[in-house]
Amino acid sequence: MEISIRLLQEKDAPDLFQFEIENREFFERMVPGRGDSFYTWHTFLKRHRELLAEQESGLGSFYLVKDPDGQIAGRINLVDIDAEAGTAEIGFRIGEAYGGKGIGNRALEMLLSTETDMKQIHAKTTTVNKVSQKVLEKNGFIHMGISDEELKMNDEKMKFVHYVWINKDFEK
């Protein structure tokens, strides 16, 4: 499936809110939840506007992953951007209906080719999220280790798995 990524805009709030509600249970099987208040329109809209301000300031880049019909298939974000050091943290989530279609892999590939001034991008996922681990590794992220700290989610114990991507253009 052909996809596109584009930066988050104010007008995306209603569709993104619906996407998050529809996929909440699916996402919370693999990553810690955002809390009930996130799923109220007022709180969501406030957070959406905070993300736009962060993006405007250069501290974050928040992309929507869109399917060929323009529907939101997922999100892929760079946060804690340090422009001087050329580093950031990445996070991504693909909606349940779009799983198993290579969309996460393609979105990450597109982001890495878009954010060419990044020297290193750090990522973390949970030990139960094998799909995200596979997507990261397929795109050249190096497994750095598993945290000692354990968390319990959905009655299952897990830890965080840490990765780093190093931009080969800066390795000279």
C-alpha positions in Angstrom: 0.0 0.0 0.0 1.3 3.4 -1.0 1.4 5.9 1.9 2.5 9.4 2.6 3.7 11.3 5.6 3.1 14.9 6.4 3.5 17.2 9.3 0.6 17.6 11.8 -1.7 20.6 11.3 -4.4 22.2 13.4 -7.2 20.9 11.0 -6.1 17.3 11.7 -7.5 17.3 15.3 -11.0 15.8 14.6 -9.6 12.9 12.5 -6.7 12.3 14.7 -8.9 12.2 17.8 -11.1 9.6 16.1 -8.1 7.5 15.1 -6.8 7.6 18.7 -10.2 6.5 20.1 -10.6 3.7 17.5 -7.1 2.3 18.2 -6.8 2.9 22.0 -7.3 -0.7 23.1 -5.0 -2.0 20.4 -2.2 0.5 21.3 -2.6 -0.1 25.0 -1.8 -3.8 24.5 1.8 -2.9 23.6 2.6 0.5 25.1 1.6 2.3 28.3 -1.7 4.1 28.0 -2.2 7.8 27.9 -4.9 7.9 30.6 -8.7 8.4 30.3 -8.5 12.2 30.2 -6.5 12.0 26.9 -9.6 10.6 25.2 -11.9 13.6 26.0 -12.1 16.2 23.3 -11.1 19.1 25.4 -7.9 17.4 26.7 -7.1 16.0 23.3 -7.4 19.4 21.6 -5.3 21.0 24.3 -2.6 18.4 23.8 -2.9 18.7 20.0 -2.2 22.4 20.2 0.7 21.8 22.5 2.2 19.5 19.9 1.8 22.1 17.2 3.5 24.7 19.4 6.4 22.2 20.0 6.6 21.6 16.3 6.7 25.3 15.5 9.5 25.8 18.1 11.6 23.1 16.4 11.6 20.7 19.4 9.4 18.1 17.8 8.2 16.9 14.4 4.8 15.2 14.4 3.9 13.4 11.2 0.6 11.7 10.2 0.9 8.6 8.1 -1.8 8.6 5.5 -3.2 5.9 3.3 -4.0 6.5 -0.5 -7.5 7.7 0.4 -6.1 10.3 2.8 -7.2 8.4 6.0 -4.9 8.4 9.0 -3.1 5.1 9.1 -0.7 6.0 11.9 1.6 8.6 13.4 5.4 8.9 13.5 7.1 11.6 15.6 10.4 13.0 16.5 10.5 14.5 20.0 13.2 16.0 22.2 14.9 17.3 19.1 18.3 18.8 19.9 19.2 20.6 16.6 22.7 21.5 17.8 23.6 17.9 18.6 21.5 16.5 15.7 19.6 14.1 18.0 16.0 13.2 18.7 13.8 10.4 20.0 11.3 8.7 17.7 8.0 7.1 18.3 5.4 5.6 16.0 2.1 3.9 16.0 0.2 2.3 13.2 -3.5 1.7 13.5 -4.8 -1.9 14.0 -6.6 -2.0 10.6 -3.2 -1.2 8.9 -1.1 -3.7 10.6 0.9 -6.3 8.7 1.0 -4.2 5.5 4.5 -2.8 5.8 3.2 0.7 6.6 5.3 1.2 9.8 8.4 0.2 7.9 7.7 2.5 5.0 6.7 5.4 7.2 10.0 5.1 9.2 12.0 4.8 6.0 10.3 8.0 4.7 10.9 9.8 7.9 14.6 8.9 8.0 15.0 10.2 4.4 13.1 13.5 5.4 15.0 14.3 8.6 18.4 14.3 7.0 20.0 16.7 9.5 19.6 14.2 12.4 22.9 12.5 13.3 21.3 10.0 15.8 17.7 9.0 16.5 17.0 7.1 19.7 14.0 4.7 20.1 12.5 2.5 22.7 9.7 0.0 22.7 8.5 -2.7 25.0 9.8 -6.3 25.1 6.3 -7.4 24.0 6.2 -5.2 21.0 8.0 -7.4 18.6 6.6 -5.7 15.5 8.1 -2.3 16.4 11.4 -4.0 17.2 11.4 -5.6 13.7 10.5 -2.3 12.0 13.3 -0.5 13.9 15.9 -3.2 13.0 14.8 -3.3 9.4 15.5 0.4 9.1 19.0 0.2 10.5 18.4 0.9 14.2 20.9 -0.8 16.4 19.7 -2.7 19.5 21.4 -1.1 22.5 20.0 -3.1 25.3 17.0 -3.8 27.6 16.4 -1.7 30.6 16.7 -3.2 34.1 13.5 -1.5 35.2 10.4 -3.7 34.8 6.9 -2.5 34.3 3.6 -4.3 34.5 1.0 -3.7 31.9 -2.2 -5.7 31.1 -1.0 -8.2 33.8 2.2 -8.8 31.9 5.7 -7.9 33.0 7.9 -6.2 30.4 10.9 -3.9 30.0 11.9 -1.2 27.6 14.1 -2.2 24.6 16.5 0.7 23.5 17.7 1.4 20.0 19.8 4.0 18.2 20.0 4.9 14.5 23.2 6.6 13.3 23.1 8.7 10.2 25.8 7.3 8.0 26.3 10.7 6.3 27.8 12.0 9.6 30.1 9.1 10.2 33.2 10.5 8.5 
